[in-house]
Amino acid sequence: MINIIIITIIVLAIFFAVRTSIRHFMGQGSCCGGNSGGSCVLEKKLDGTVVFKKNVKIQGMICEKCEARVQNALNEINGASAKVNLKKAEAKLDAIREVSEEEIRSAVQNAGNFNVVSIEDR
């Protein structure tokens, strides 16, 4: 009888762990150290003529908080403004100066466990 109780507890624990993991990876659960509410995204406007436009494909974003962290990190680049799209896993980066690929990759990687897949002109 005790074996049946232990097996039932283990099966239930596995069920809830799998369900939570599926929600997490579909962007429906909370992650990044908190609940899924209110991500603070900093919008940045550029003063000057945009001379640099890139699409940056990013791997590793799974929720709105990830999206906000990457966008805020890219917006910290001097003379650059970004808009990140979680569903497309990309950022549109505009700048009033040339920005090196190294600056872009460094900003994304420093935001968390994210990787730049590609950087293309747009």
C-alpha positions in Angstrom: 0.0 0.0 0.0 2.8 2.4 0.9 4.4 1.8 -2.6 1.2 2.9 -4.3 1.1 6.1 -2.3 4.7 6.9 -3.1 4.3 6.2 -6.8 1.2 8.4 -6.9 3.1 11.3 -5.3 5.9 10.9 -7.8 3.6 10.7 -10.8 1.8 13.9 -9.6 5.1 15.7 -9.1 6.3 14.8 -12.6 2.9 15.9 -14.1 3.0 19.3 -12.5 6.7 19.8 -13.4 6.1 19.0 -17.0 3.0 21.2 -17.2 4.9 24.1 -15.7 7.8 23.6 -18.0 5.6 23.6 -21.1 3.9 26.8 -20.0 7.3 28.4 -19.3 8.7 27.6 -22.7 5.5 28.8 -24.4 5.9 32.2 -22.7 2.8 31.7 -20.5 4.4 31.2 -17.2 6.6 33.5 -15.0 10.3 33.5 -15.5 13.3 35.7 -15.1 12.9 36.0 -11.4 9.4 37.1 -10.9 5.7 37.0 -11.9 4.7 37.6 -15.5 3.2 41.0 -14.9 4.6 44.4 -15.9 7.9 44.5 -17.8 9.6 47.9 -17.7 10.7 48.7 -21.2 12.6 51.8 -21.8 11.7 53.6 -25.1 14.4 55.6 -26.6 14.1 58.4 -29.2 17.2 59.4 -31.3 18.2 63.0 -31.8 19.7 63.1 -35.3 19.5 61.3 -38.6 19.4 57.6 -38.6 22.3 56.3 -40.7 22.4 52.7 -39.4 19.6 50.1 -39.6 20.0 46.5 -38.7 17.8 43.4 -37.9 19.3 41.4 -35.1 18.1 37.8 -34.7 18.3 36.8 -31.0 18.1 33.4 -29.4 17.0 32.7 -25.9 14.1 35.1 -25.2 11.1 33.2 -23.8 8.9 35.9 -22.2 8.1 39.6 -22.0 10.7 40.2 -19.3 13.4 38.7 -21.6 12.2 41.0 -24.4 12.4 44.0 -22.1 15.9 43.1 -20.8 17.3 42.8 -24.4 15.6 46.0 -25.6 16.8 48.0 -22.6 20.4 46.6 -23.1 20.4 47.6 -26.8 19.0 51.0 -25.9 22.0 51.6 -23.6 24.2 51.6 -26.7 25.2 55.2 -27.3 23.4 56.7 -30.3 21.2 53.6 -30.8 17.5 52.8 -30.4 16.0 49.3 -30.5 12.6 47.7 -30.7 12.6 44.0 -29.8 9.9 41.6 -31.0 9.6 38.4 -28.8 7.5 36.4 -31.3 9.9 37.1 -34.2 12.9 36.7 -31.9 14.5 39.8 -33.4 15.4 43.4 -32.7 15.2 46.3 -35.1 18.2 48.6 -34.3 18.4 52.1 -35.6 21.4 54.4 -34.8 22.7 57.8 -35.6 26.2 56.4 -36.0 27.9 53.1 -37.1 27.6 50.5 -34.4 29.9 47.5 -34.5 28.7 44.0 -34.4 30.8 43.5 -31.3 28.9 46.3 -29.5 25.5 44.7 -30.4 26.6 41.1 -29.5 28.1 42.3 -26.2 24.9 44.3 -25.2 22.7 41.3 -26.0 24.9 38.8 -24.1 25.2 41.1 -21.1 21.4 41.3 -20.9 21.3 37.6 -19.9 21.4 34.2 -21.4 20.8 35.4 -24.9 22.8 35.0 -28.2 22.9 36.9 -31.4 22.2 34.5 -34.3 22.6 37.0 -37.1 22.9 40.8 -37.8 21.6 41.9 -41.2 21.0 45.2 -43.0 17.5 46.4 -43.4 
